[in-house]
Amino acid sequence: MTGFSQTDKNSLDDRQEESRKKVKIKKSPEDFKDTEVNFLFNYYEQDGDHSPVTGGMGTEELDNVAPSFVVHVPIDSLSALDLNFGVDIYSSASTDNVDYFEINKSSASSMDARVHFNAAYSHTLANSGNAYSILGGASVEFDVTSFHAGGSYTFNSKDQNRSLTIDGLFMNDTWNRIYPVELREPEKEWLKDDVRTTLKLGLSYSQVINKRLQALFSAEVVSQSGLLSTPFHRVFFDDANINDDMATLRGLSHVEQLDDSRLKIPISMRWNYYLSDFVRLKTFYRFYTDSWGISAHTASIELPMMVSQSFIVSPFFRYHTQTAADDFYKFGQASATNTPEFYTSDYDLSDFNSYKVGIGFQYSPVMGIGKFKSPFRKGKVAQFKSIGLRAAYYDRSDGLNAMLVSLDFGFTF
């Protein structure tokens, strides 16, 4: 499944951070009876002409539909359980070309589904106001099975205006190594590993500077090892020509080879400034560097505007620029006579600029949109709280472009 590059799709949590409110310990458990449920529906489509499945040329067309549920369950005045589960259903002309040289044959990965589940438990310490969380989850799709586990600890100041968070995450991905059809040989494995491990350590500091300004600084170190190549990505050296016929190209393809270790360091800053009671300015900047030779800069701005007590409009813009990885080669660029140790034609690792522009809408009346009988507890009432819509257009200088639309329906039970 292809999409935004690892540096451009923001592996950091891109949700806008809000300052923590002062913890108030309430005596009555009835104050915490409401469970919040959000149903999200995301649609994404892209197209481009540099698919790594066909060696940096060919279609990158992809459609993805992703419904999911996010559930927040207050356990008591100090503890909560958060659940997130859903499915990604995609069709990809790009990955359909894993079997590119087989006439009238589609790859098993031309249409696929990824099922995912995450759970997190959080608890605030009554005496200090500090908080900790533990989390875990898993996902399964056609060629990858993944699981992750982690946690965080937050130190809060007495006035709750400053906080320092330390977090860690471990991820394990096990791959079914599916090679390009012409390179499948009995008893031969082109890539030695079938497991990718990722370890992330993060540090973030947030502060309410004054009544109008809030800031968040974060830094991470991400270490990856194992299978960092994608088994069905092809590379063509300079003995191949883009105009060669299929029979010639079939004998000249190679499996992508990348270093089995990678170190990533993203550093970011967020500023939220209240221009007035009705307009807020959100800004974000991130610097990224890694051991593969990529360095990147990302900046974004969002302007949530309260049109009424119930309706918020949020236009936004994001710009990203990055250098290419040391081992990136365009189609026919790598030397066949002096073969490099590592090579890829994945344009996610190339030199490019991109921008994303869009707008969001949020409708959330104080008394909610409507009420109905709870399907979970007889005699109880559920409330339809809010509707959100977010749409964006994405464009990359290598020709890839995409459209994203997401819907968010909020309920309390």
C-alpha positions in Angstrom: 0.0 0.0 0.0 1.5 3.3 -1.1 0.9 6.7 0.4 2.8 9.7 1.8 6.4 9.3 2.5 7.5 8.4 6.1 8.8 11.9 6.6 5.9 13.7 5.0 2.9 11.8 6.5 4.1 12.8 9.9 4.8 9.8 12.0 4.6 12.1 15.0 1.2 12.5 16.5 -0.2 15.4 14.4 -3.2 16.1 16.6 -3.1 19.7 17.9 -2.0 19.6 21.6 -4.1 21.4 24.1 -2.9 22.5 27.5 -3.9 20.2 30.3 -6.8 21.4 32.5 -6.4 21.3 36.2 -7.5 17.9 37.6 -10.6 18.2 39.7 -11.4 15.1 41.8 -15.2 14.8 42.0 -16.8 12.7 44.7 -19.8 11.4 42.7 -19.1 8.6 40.2 -22.1 9.8 38.3 -20.0 12.6 37.0 -18.0 10.1 35.0 -20.8 7.8 33.6 -20.7 9.1 30.0 -18.8 7.1 27.5 -17.7 9.0 24.4 -17.8 7.3 21.0 -16.6 8.8 17.8 -17.3 7.1 14.4 -14.8 8.2 11.8 -15.0 7.7 8.1 -11.9 8.5 6.0 -11.6 8.4 2.2 -8.2 8.9 0.5 -7.3 8.7 -3.2 -4.0 9.3 -5.0 -2.4 9.1 -8.4 1.1 9.5 -9.7 3.6 8.1 -12.2 6.5 6.8 -10.1 5.5 3.6 -8.5 8.3 1.7 -6.7 6.5 -1.5 -7.5 7.5 -1.0 -11.2 11.0 0.5 -10.5 10.1 4.2 -10.2 7.8 4.4 -13.2 4.1 3.5 -13.7 0.9 4.3 -11.9 0.6 5.1 -8.2 -3.2 5.0 -8.3 -4.8 4.0 -5.0 -8.2 4.3 -3.3 -8.6 3.8 0.5 -11.7 3.7 2.6 -11.1 3.6 6.3 -14.0 3.5 8.8 -13.1 3.4 12.5 -14.4 3.8 16.1 -12.7 5.7 18.9 -14.1 5.0 22.3 -13.3 6.8 25.6 -14.5 5.1 28.7 -14.1 6.9 32.1 -13.5 4.2 34.7 -13.5 6.5 37.7 -12.5 10.1 38.5 -8.8 9.4 37.8 -8.7 6.6 35.2 -9.9 6.0 31.7 -9.7 3.4 28.9 -9.4 4.5 25.3 -10.1 2.0 22.4 -9.5 2.5 18.7 -10.5 -0.1 16.1 -11.2 -0.1 12.4 -10.3 -1.3 9.0 -8.6 0.1 5.9 -10.0 -1.2 2.6 -7.9 -0.2 -0.4 -7.5 -1.0 -4.1 -4.2 -0.2 -5.6 -3.2 -0.3 -9.3 0.4 0.1 -8.1 0.6 -3.0 -5.9 -1.4 -4.9 -8.6 1.8 -4.6 -10.6 3.7 -7.0 -8.3 2.8 -9.5 -11.1 3.5 -6.9 -13.8 5.1 -9.3 -16.2 2.2 -11.8 -16.1 -0.3 -11.0 -18.8 -3.9 -10.6 -17.7 -3.0 -11.5 -14.1 -3.8 -9.5 -11.0 -1.7 -9.6 -7.9 -3.3 -10.8 -4.6 -2.5 -7.4 -3.2 -4.5 -5.4 -5.8 -7.3 -5.2 -3.2 -6.7 -5.6 0.4 -7.9 -4.8 3.9 -6.0 -3.9 7.0 -7.7 -4.5 10.4 -6.3 -2.6 13.4 -7.0 -2.4 17.1 -5.4 -0.2 19.9 -6.1 0.1 23.6 -4.7 2.6 26.2 -5.2 2.9 29.9 -4.5 6.2 31.6 -4.4 7.2 35.2 -3.8 10.4 37.1 -2.2 10.2 40.5 -4.3 11.9 43.1 -1.5 13.3 45.3 0.8 14.8 42.7 -1.4 15.3 39.7 1.1 13.5 37.5 -0.2 10.9 35.1 0.8 7.7 33.3 -0.5 5.6 30.5 0.1 2.1 29.0 -1.0 1.1 25.5 -0.9 -1.8 23.1 -2.3 -2.8 19.7 -2.1 -4.9 16.6 -2.9 -4.8 12.9 -3.2 -7.5 10.2 -3.1 -7.1 6.4 -2.2 -9.3 3.4 1.5 -9.2 3.8 2.2 -7.7 7.2 1.2 -8.6 10.8 2.1 -5.9 13.4 1.9 -5.4 17.1 3.0 -2.6 19.4 3.2 -1.7 23.1 4.3 1.3 25.0 3.6 3.9 27.6 4.2 7.4 28.9 4.6 9.3 32.2 3.7 13.0 32.6 5.0 15.3 35.2 2.5 18.2 35.8 3.2 21.4 37.7 0.9 22.3 40.6 -1.0 24.9 38.6 -1.2 22.5 35.7 0.2 25.1 33.3 3.4 23.1 32.6 4.0 19.4 31.8 6.8 17.2 30.8 6.1 13.8 29.2 8.4 10.9 28.6 7.1 8.2 26.3 8.3 5.0 24.6 6.9 2.6 22.0 8.0 -0.8 20.7 6.7 -2.0 17.3 7.2 -5.4 15.6 6.2 -6.1 12.0 6.4 -9.6 10.5 6.3 -9.7 6.7 5.2 -12.3 4.2 8.0 -11.7 1.7 6.2 -11.4 -1.7 8.8 -10.8 -4.4 8.1 -9.5 -8.0 6.7 -12.4 -10.0 9.8 -12.7 -12.3 12.2 -13.0 -9.2 10.4 -15.7 -7.4 12.8 -18.6 -7.3 12.4 -21.8 -5.3 14.6 -21.9 -2.1 15.9 -18.3 -2.8 15.2 -15.4 -0.4 16.4 -12.1 -1.8 16.0 -10.4 1.6 17.5 -12.1 4.7 15.0 -10.7 7.3 11.2 -11.0 7.6 10.9 -8.9 10.8 11.1 -5.2 11.3 11.5 -3.8 14.8 11.0 -0.2 15.8 11.8 1.5 19.1 10.7 5.0 19.8 11.7 7.2 22.7 10.1 10.7 23.0 10.3 13.8 25.2 7.8 16.6 25.1 7.3 19.8 27.1 4.2 21.9 27.1 3.5 25.2 28.7 0.7 27.8 29.0 2.7 31.0 28.6 -0.2 33.4 29.2 -3.9 33.5 28.7 -3.5 33.6 24.9 -0.4 31.6 24.1 0.4 27.9 24.6 3.5 26.1 23.3 4.6 22.5 22.9 8.1 21.3 22.2 8.9 17.6 21.4 11.8 15.5 20.3 12.0 11.8 19.4 14.6 9.2 18.6 13.4 6.3 16.5 15.5 3.3 15.9 14.5 0.7 13.2 16.2 -2.6 12.4 15.6 -5.7 10.3 13.6 -5.8 7.1 13.4 -2.1 6.0 13.1 -2.9 2.3 9.7 -3.6 0.8 10.0 -7.1 -0.9 7.9 -6.3 -4.0 9.6 -3.1 -4.9 11.7 -3.3 -8.1 14.8 -1.4 -9.1 16.2 -1.2 -12.7 19.8 -0.4 -13.3 21.3 1.5 -16.3 21.3 -1.6 -18.5 17.5 -1.1 -18.7 15.7 1.5 -20.9 12.3 2.8 -20.1 11.3 2.0 -23.7 12.4 -1.6 -23.6 9.7 -4.2 -24.2 8.4 -6.3 -21.3 10.4 -9.4 -22.3 13.7 -7.4 -22.0 12.7 -5.6 -18.7 11.6 -9.0 -17.2 15.3 -10.1 -17.1 16.7 -6.9 -15.8 14.7 -6.2 -12.6 16.1 -6.4 -9.1 14.6 -6.5 -5.6 14.9 -3.3 -3.6 17.8 -3.4 -1.1 18.1 -1.0 1.8 20.2 -0.8 4.9 18.8 -3.0 7.8 19.1 -0.2 10.3 17.8 3.3 10.4 17.9 6.1 13.0 15.3 8.9 12.8 15.3 12.2 14.8 12.3 14.5 14.5 12.2 17.7 16.5 9.0 19.8 16.5 7.4 22.9 18.0 3.7 23.9 18.2 2.3 27.3 19.1 -1.4 28.0 19.8 -2.4 31.6 20.0 -5.8 33.0 20.7 -6.1 36.0 18.4 -9.6 36.7 20.0 -12.4 34.9 21.7 -13.5 33.6 18.3 -10.3 33.1 16.3 -7.3 30.9 17.2 -4.0 30.5 15.4 -2.3 27.1 15.3 1.3 26.8 14.0 3.6 23.8 13.7 7.2 23.4 12.6 9.3 20.2 12.5 12.8 19.4 11.5 13.6 15.8 10.6 16.9 14.0 9.9 17.8 10.3 9.6 20.8 8.0 9.0 19.8 7.4 5.4 20.7 10.9 4.4 17.2 12.5 4.4 16.7 15.9 6.0 13.3 17.6 6.0 11.4 20.7 7.1 7.6 20.8 7.6 5.5 23.8 8.5 1.8 24.2 8.9 -0.7 26.8 9.9 -4.4 26.4 10.8 -6.9 29.1 11.7 -10.0 27.8 13.6 -12.7 30.5 13.5 -15.9 30.3 15.7 -18.7 31.4 13.4 -21.2 30.8 16.1 -21.3 29.1 19.5 -22.0 25.8 17.7 -20.0 26.1 14.4 -16.2 26.3 13.8 -14.5 26.7 10.4 -10.8 25.8 10.2 -8.8 26.5 7.0 -5.3 25.0 7.0 -2.1 24.8 4.9 1.0 22.6 5.2 4.3 22.7 3.4 7.0 20.0 3.3 10.4 19.8 1.7 13.0 17.0 1.9 16.3 15.9 0.5 16.8 12.4 -1.1 18.1 9.3 0.6 21.7 8.5 -0.2 20.6 5.2 -1.8 17.8 6.6 -4.0 18.0 6.0 -7.8 15.6 6.9 -10.5 14.7 4.3 -13.2 17.9 3.3 -15.0 20.2 5.5 -12.9 22.0 2.9 -10.7 25.1 1.4 -12.3 24.9 -2.2 -13.4 28.7 -2.6 -13.7 29.4 -1.0 -10.3 26.4 -2.2 -8.4 25.8 -0.2 -5.2 25.3 -2.1 -1.9 21.8 -0.5 -1.3 19.4 0.9 -3.9 15.7 1.9 -4.1 13.5 3.7 -6.6 10.8 4.6 -4.0 10.0 8.3 -4.6 8.9 8.6 -1.0 12.7 8.6 -0.4 13.4 11.1 -3.1 14.1 14.9 -3.1 10.7 16.6 -3.3 8.5 19.5 -2.1 4.8 19.1 -1.2 1.9 21.1 0.1 -1.5 20.2 1.6 -4.3 22.7 1.7 -7.8 22.2 3.1 -10.6 23.2 5.4 -12.4 21.7 8.3 -15.9 22.2 9.8 -17.1 21.3 13.3 -20.8 21.5 14.4 -21.3 20.9 18.1 -24.2 22.6 19.8 -24.0 23.0 23.6 -27.1 20.8 24.1 -26.1 18.3 21.4 -27.7 17.6 18.0 -30.2 15.1 19.2 -31.0 12.3 21.7 -32.0 8.7 21.3 -32.3 5.5 23.4 -29.0 3.9 24.3 -28.4 0.6 22.5 -26.2 -0.5 25.4 -28.2 0.2 28.6 -31.9 -0.1 28.8 -33.7 3.0 29.9 -30.7 5.2 29.4 -30.3 8.0 26.9 -27.6 8.6 24.3 -26.7 11.9 22.7 -25.6 12.8 19.2 -23.0 15.5 20.2 -21.2 16.7 17.1 -20.4 16.4 13.4 -17.0 17.1 11.9 -15.8 17.3 8.2 -12.3 17.8 7.0 -11.2 17.9 3.3 -7.7 18.4 1.8 -5.8 18.4 -1.4 -2.2 17.2 -1.5 0.3 17.8 -4.2 3.9 16.7 -4.5 6.6 18.0 -6.9 7.3 14.5 -8.4 3.7 14.4 -9.8 1.9 12.6 -7.0 -1.4 14.2 -5.9 -4.1 13.1 -3.5 -7.5 14.0 -2.1 -8.5 13.3 1.5 -12.0 13.6 3.1 -12.8 12.6 6.7 -16.1 12.6 8.6 -16.4 12.5 12.4 -19.6 11.7 14.3 -19.5 12.2 18.1 -21.8 10.5 20.6 -22.1 10.1 24.3 -23.6 7.0 26.1 
